């Protein structure tokens, strides 16, 4: 048993609704305990039931539960408390930066060298086009850290990274405030 966070991708946006009460019920039906959701963007913390399962196994079980109960295919990324704490620990951007301007894009697996190169190329392509902005991206392990001091919605780099995201494994983004709150909820 261990504490984990499940991050769902692309729900409660664009008409794709998954009520948090339903999400809690799905995770509880899988036998997990201490299930709590945080905000409506698909964040659920829980204590895993029984024998130690891998992040991939836990994610697959939650995905299957969502599809079975609601008929929706939703990518899920699961991290242990230690993995989430490690991601926060190596965050390369200033600790005093407004947490709304630092995003963590989590992936199911560690990014390979080619994926890291694509992230660097995305940043270089924005700079080469002379686009305004001070955005930066850094890939470490299974996280791409995105610093958008002018705001995520104004970020040219975020748009390019979303296109790059179609060439790398599926990821899901959370801002630093949300990540810190999830870590607090994990205890």
Secondary structure as a PSIPRED ss2 file (coil, helix, strand):
# PSIPRED VFORMAT (PSIPRED V4.0)

   1 X C   1.000  0.000  0.000
   2 X C   1.000  0.000  0.000
   3 X E   0.000  0.000  1.000
   4 X E   0.000  0.000  1.000
   5 X E   0.000  0.000  1.000
   6 X E   0.000  0.000  1.000
   7 X E   0.000  0.000  1.000
   8 X E   0.000  0.000  1.000
   9 X C   1.000  0.000  0.000
  10 X C   1.000  0.000  0.000
  11 X C   1.000  0.000  0.000
  12 X C   1.000  0.000  0.000
  13 X E   0.000  0.000  1.000
  14 X C   1.000  0.000  0.000
  15 X C   1.000  0.000  0.000
  16 X E   0.000  0.000  1.000
  17 X C   1.000  0.000  0.000
  18 X C   1.000  0.000  0.000
  19 X C   1.000  0.000  0.000
  20 X H   0.000  1.000  0.000
  21 X H   0.000  1.000  0.000
  22 X H   0.000  1.000  0.000
  23 X H   0.000  1.000  0.000
  24 X H   0.000  1.000  0.000
  25 X H   0.000  1.000  0.000
  26 X H   0.000  1.000  0.000
  27 X H   0.000  1.000  0.000
  28 X H   0.000  1.000  0.000
  29 X H   0.000  1.000  0.000
  30 X C   1.000  0.000  0.000
  31 X C   1.000  0.000  0.000
  32 X C   1.000  0.000  0.000
  33 X E   0.000  0.000  1.000
  34 X E   0.000  0.000  1.000
  35 X E   0.000  0.000  1.000
  36 X E   0.000  0.000  1.000
  37 X E   0.000  0.000  1.000
  38 X E   0.000  0.000  1.000
  39 X C   1.000  0.000  0.000
  40 X C   1.000  0.000  0.000
  41 X C   1.000  0.000  0.000
  42 X C   1.000  0.000  0.000
  43 X E   0.000  0.000  1.000
  44 X E   0.000  0.000  1.000
  45 X E   0.000  0.000  1.000
  46 X E   0.000  0.000  1.000
  47 X E   0.000  0.000  1.000
  48 X C   1.000  0.000  0.000
  49 X C   1.000  0.000  0.000
  50 X C   1.000  0.000  0.000
  51 X C   1.000  0.000  0.000
  52 X C   1.000  0.000  0.000
  53 X C   1.000  0.000  0.000
  54 X C   1.000  0.000  0.000
  55 X H   0.000  1.000  0.000
  56 X H   0.000  1.000  0.000
  57 X H   0.000  1.000  0.000
  58 X H   0.000  1.000  0.000
  59 X H   0.000  1.000  0.000
  60 X H   0.000  1.000  0.000
  61 X H   0.000  1.000  0.000
  62 X H   0.000  1.000  0.000
  63 X H   0.000  1.000  0.000
  64 X H   0.000  1.000  0.000
  65 X H   0.000  1.000  0.000
  66 X H   0.000  1.000  0.000
  67 X H   0.000  1.000  0.000
  68 X H   0.000  1.000  0.000
  69 X H   0.000  1.000  0.000
  70 X H   0.000  1.000  0.000
  71 X C   1.000  0.000  0.000
  72 X C   1.000  0.000  0.000
  73 X C   1.000  0.000  0.000
  74 X C   1.000  0.000  0.000
  75 X C   1.000  0.000  0.000
  76 X E   0.000  0.000  1.000
  77 X E   0.000  0.000  1.000
  78 X E   0.000  0.000  1.000
  79 X E   0.000  0.000  1.000
  80 X E   0.000  0.000  1.000
  81 X H   0.000  1.000  0.000
  82 X H   0.000  1.000  0.000
  83 X H   0.000  1.000  0.000
  84 X H   0.000  1.000  0.000
  85 X H   0.000  1.000  0.000
  86 X H   0.000  1.000  0.000
  87 X H   0.000  1.000  0.000
  88 X H   0.000  1.000  0.000
  89 X H   0.000  1.000  0.000
  90 X C   1.000  0.000  0.000
  91 X C   1.000  0.000  0.000
  92 X C   1.000  0.000  0.000
  93 X C   1.000  0.000  0.000
  94 X C   1.000  0.000  0.000
  95 X C   1.000  0.000  0.000
  96 X C   1.000  0.000  0.000
  97 X C   1.000  0.000  0.000
  98 X C   1.000  0.000  0.000
  99 X H   0.000  1.000  0.000
 100 X H   0.000  1.000  0.000
 101 X H   0.000  1.000  0.000
 102 X E   0.000  0.000  1.000
 103 X E   0.000  0.000  1.000
 104 X E   0.000  0.000  1.000
 105 X E   0.000  0.000  1.000
 106 X E   0.000  0.000  1.000
 107 X E   0.000  0.000  1.000
 108 X C   1.000  0.000  0.000
 109 X C   1.000  0.000  0.000
 110 X C   1.000  0.000  0.000
 111 X C   1.000  0.000  0.000
 112 X C   1.000  0.000  0.000
 113 X H   0.000  1.000  0.000
 114 X H   0.000  1.000  0.000
 115 X H   0.000  1.000  0.000
 116 X H   0.000  1.000  0.000
 117 X H   0.000  1.000  0.000
 118 X H   0.000  1.000  0.000
 119 X H   0.000  1.000  0.000
 120 X H   0.000  1.000  0.000
 121 X H   0.000  1.000  0.000
 122 X H   0.000  1.000  0.000
 123 X H   0.000  1.000  0.000
 124 X H   0.000  1.000  0.000
 125 X H   0.000  1.000  0.000
 126 X H   0.000  1.000  0.000
 127 X H   0.000  1.000  0.000
 128 X H   0.000  1.000  0.000
 129 X C   1.000  0.000  0.000
 130 X C   1.000  0.000  0.000
 131 X C   1.000  0.000  0.000
 132 X C   1.000  0.000  0.000
 133 X C   1.000  0.000  0.000
 134 X C   1.000  0.000  0.000
 135 X C   1.000  0.000  0.000
 136 X E   0.000  0.000  1.000
 137 X E   0.000  0.000  1.000
 138 X E   0.000  0.000  1.000
 139 X E   0.000  0.000  1.000
 140 X E   0.000  0.000  1.000
 141 X C   1.000  0.000  0.000
 142 X C   1.000  0.000  0.000
 143 X E   0.000  0.000  1.000
 144 X E   0.000  0.000  1.000
 145 X E   0.000  0.000  1.000
 146 X E   0.000  0.000  1.000
 147 X E   0.000  0.000  1.000
 148 X C   1.000  0.000  0.000
 149 X C   1.000  0.000  0.000
 150 X C   1.000  0.000  0.000
 151 X C   1.000  0.000  0.000
 152 X H   0.000  1.000  0.000
 153 X H   0.000  1.000  0.000
 154 X H   0.000  1.000  0.000
 155 X C   1.000  0.000  0.000
 156 X H   0.000  1.000  0.000
 157 X H   0.000  1.000  0.000
 158 X H   0.000  1.000  0.000
 159 X H   0.000  1.000  0.000
 160 X H   0.000  1.000  0.000
 161 X H   0.000  1.000  0.000
 162 X H   0.000  1.000  0.000
 163 X H   0.000  1.000  0.000
 164 X H   0.000  1.000  0.000
 165 X C   1.000  0.000  0.000
 166 X C   1.000  0.000  0.000
 167 X C   1.000  0.000  0.000
 168 X C   1.000  0.000  0.000
 169 X C   1.000  0.000  0.000
 170 X C   1.000  0.000  0.000
 171 X E   0.000  0.000  1.000
 172 X E   0.000  0.000  1.000
 173 X E   0.000  0.000  1.000
 174 X E   0.000  0.000  1.000
 175 X E   0.000  0.000  1.000
 176 X H   0.000  1.000  0.000
 177 X H   0.000  1.000  0.000
 178 X H   0.000  1.000  0.000
 179 X H   0.000  1.000  0.000
 180 X H   0.000  1.000  0.000
 181 X H   0.000  1.000  0.000
 182 X H   0.000  1.000  0.000
 183 X H   0.000  1.000  0.000
 184 X H   0.000  1.000  0.000
 185 X H   0.000  1.000  0.000
 186 X C   1.000  0.000  0.000
 187 X C   1.000  0.000  0.000
